[in-house]
Amino acid sequence: MSILITGTGTVGVQTIRSAVEKGNEDIISLDISPNKEFIESVAGKKPYLERGSILNLPFLMELIAKYGVKRIIHTAVAPEENPSIYDTINTNVMGTSNIFEAARILGVERVVNCSSAGVYDFTKERPTAPISPDWSISPKDNIPYFSSKIAVEAIARNYNHKYDTQIITVRLGGNFGPSV
């Protein structure tokens, strides 16, 4: 079974490493600017590296068809520190929507969409772990990155409701480490 992992930052490369450790053979890594040496130093095995943008829907569809992708783990984003609101929204919302649409059209079994614990509203109280998925959400400090994550989570629910897709969103927290 082929797995497409988008993004080769900290989360993406660790996801590649985990997939390799679990014995997955056909791992395709997609990034706009993949760092082959960094990926191989963490993952310990060379996945198929593809250079391209999640903003290019026809390219995504060709890639999914070429490798017979059955599952996608989507970690690619415009980083939180991106100074451009437009670029952040375009990459995170439209790029992710392209992932969902390509998966829907081509019958991908499941998409795991990586979101952020930064969507939670902690202004009134701090929760104890684990945080309930029902905890209220609000874009942290009006940062476009977190606003885009909230929008994408809603879009994933729209796809699941309308098209009966299997888009699963996970909210990651406390990500740190070496990146490209």
For each residue, the residues with C-beta under 8 A, 3 or more apart:
1: 24 26 70 71
2: 26 27 28 67 68 69 70 71
3: 19 24 26 27 28 69 70 71 72 73
4: 28 30 63 64 67 69 71 72 73
5: 12 15 16 19 27 28 29 30 47 72 73 75
6: 12 30 31 54 72 73 74 75 76 99
7: 11 12 30 31 74 75 76 77
8: 12 13 16 29 31 34 35 38 39 180
9: 12 13 75 77 79 179 180
10: 13 14 175 176 177 178 179
11: 7 14 15 75 114 172 175
12: 5 6 7 8 9 15 16 29 31 75 76
13: 8 9 10 16 17 38 39 42 43
14: 10 11 17 18 42 177
15: 5 11 12 18 19 73 75
16: 5 8 12 13 19 20 27 29 39 42 43 47
17: 13 14 20 21 42 43 44
18: 14 15 21 22
19: 3 5 15 16 22 24 27 73
20: 16 17 23 24 27 43 44 45 47
21: 17 18
22: 18 19
23: 20
24: 1 3 19 20 27
25:
26: 1 2 3 48 67
27: 2 3 5 16 19 20 24 47 48
28: 2 3 4 5 47 48 50 63 67 69
29: 5 8 12 16 34 39 47 48 49 50
30: 4 5 6 7 34 50 51 52 54 63 76
31: 6 7 8 12 34 49 50 51 76
32: 51 52 53 76
33: 51 180
34: 8 29 30 31 39 49 50 51
35: 8 38 39 180
36: 39 40 46 49
37: 40 41
38: 8 13 35 41 42 178 180
39: 8 13 16 29 34 35 36 42 43 46 47 49
40: 36 37 43 44 45 46
41: 37 38
42: 13 14 16 17 38 39 178
43: 13 16 17 20 39 40 46 47
44: 17 20 40
45: 20 40
46: 36 39 40 43 49
47: 5 16 20 27 28 29 39 43
48: 26 27 28 29 67
49: 29 31 34 36 39 46
50: 28 29 30 31 34 63
51: 30 31 32 33 34
52: 30 32 56 59 60 63
53: 32 56 59 95
54: 6 30 60 74 76 91 95 96 98 99
55: 90 91 94 95 98
56: 52 53 59 60 98
57: 60 61 98 101 102
58: 61 62
59: 52 53 56 62 63
60: 52 54 56 57 63 64 98 99 102
61: 57 58 64 65 102 105 106
62: 58 59 65 66
63: 4 28 30 50 52 59 60 66 67 69
64: 4 60 61 67 69 72 102 103 106 108
65: 61 62 68 106
66: 62 63
67: 2 4 26 28 48 63 64
68: 2 65
69: 2 3 4 28 63 64 72 106 108
70: 1 2 3 108 109 110
71: 1 2 3 4 108 109 110 111 112
72: 3 4 5 6 64 69 99 103 108 110 111 112
73: 3 4 5 6 15 19 111 112 114
74: 6 7 54 96 99 111 112 113 114
75: 5 6 7 9 11 12 15 114
76: 6 7 12 30 31 32 54 91 95
77: 7 9 91 92 114 145
78: 82 84 87 88 90 91 92 145 148
79: 9 82 145
80: 118 143 145 146
81:
82: 78 79 87 88 144 145
83:
84: 78 87 88
85: 88 89 144
86: 89 90
87: 78 82 84 90 91
88: 78 82 84 85 91 92 144 145 148
89: 85 86 92 93 94 144 147 148 151
90: 55 78 86 87 93 94 95
91: 54 55 76 77 78 87 88 94 95
92: 77 78 88 89 95 96 145 148 149 151 152
93: 89 90 96 97 148 151 152 155
94: 55 89 90 91 97 98
95: 53 54 55 76 90 91 92 98 99
96: 54 74 92 93 99 100 113 152 155
97: 93 94 100 101 152 155
98: 54 55 56 57 60 94 95 101 102
99: 6 54 60 72 74 95 96 102 103 111 113
100: 96 97 103 104 111 113 155 156 159 165 167
101: 57 97 98 104 105
102: 57 60 61 64 98 99 105 106 108
103: 64 72 99 100 106 107 108 111 165 167
104: 100 101 107 108 159 163 165
105: 61 101 102
106: 61 64 65 69 102 103
107: 103 104
108: 64 69 70 71 72 102 103 104 111
109: 70 71 166
110: 70 71 72 166 167 168
111: 71 72 73 74 99 100 103 108 156 165 166 167 168
112: 71 72 73 74 168 169 170
113: 74 96 99 100 152 153 156 167 168 169 170
114: 11 73 74 75 77 169 170 172
115: 119 149 152 153 169 170 171 172
116: 119 145 146 149 171 172 173
117: 120 131 171 172 173 174
118: 80 140 143 145 146 149 173
119: 115 116 137 138 139 140 146 149 150 153 171
120: 117 127 131 135 136 137 138 140 171
121: 124 135 136 137 138
122: 125 126 127 140
123: 138
124: 121
125: 122
126: 122
127: 120 122 131 132 135
128:
129:
130:
131: 117 120 127 135 171
132: 127 135
133: 171
134:
135: 120 121 127 131 132
136: 120 121
137: 119 120 121 150
138: 119 120 121 123
139: 119 142 143 144 146 147 150
140: 118 119 120 122 143 146
141: 146
142: 139 147
143: 80 118 139 140 146 147
144: 82 85 88 89 139 147 148
145: 77 78 79 80 82 88 92 116 118 148 149
146: 80 116 118 119 139 140 141 143 149 150
147: 89 139 142 143 144 150 151
148: 78 88 89 92 93 144 145 151 152
149: 92 115 116 118 119 145 146 152 153
150: 119 137 139 146 147 153 154
151: 89 92 93 147 148 154 155
152: 92 93 96 97 113 115 148 149 155 156 169
153: 113 115 119 149 150 156 157 169
154: 150 151 157 158
155: 93 96 97 100 151 152 158 159
156: 100 111 113 152 153 159 160 167 169
157: 153 154 160 161
158: 154 155 161 162
159: 100 104 155 156 162 163 165 167
160: 156 157 163 164 165 166 167
161: 157 158
162: 158 159
163: 104 159 160
164: 160
165: 100 103 104 111 159 160
166: 109 110 111 160
167: 100 103 110 111 113 156 159 160
168: 110 111 112 113
169: 112 113 114 115 152 153 156
170: 112 113 114 115
171: 115 116 117 119 120 131 133
172: 11 114 115 116 117 175
173: 116 117 118
174: 117
175: 10 11 172
176: 10
177: 10 14
178: 10 38 42
179: 9 10
180: 8 9 33 35 38
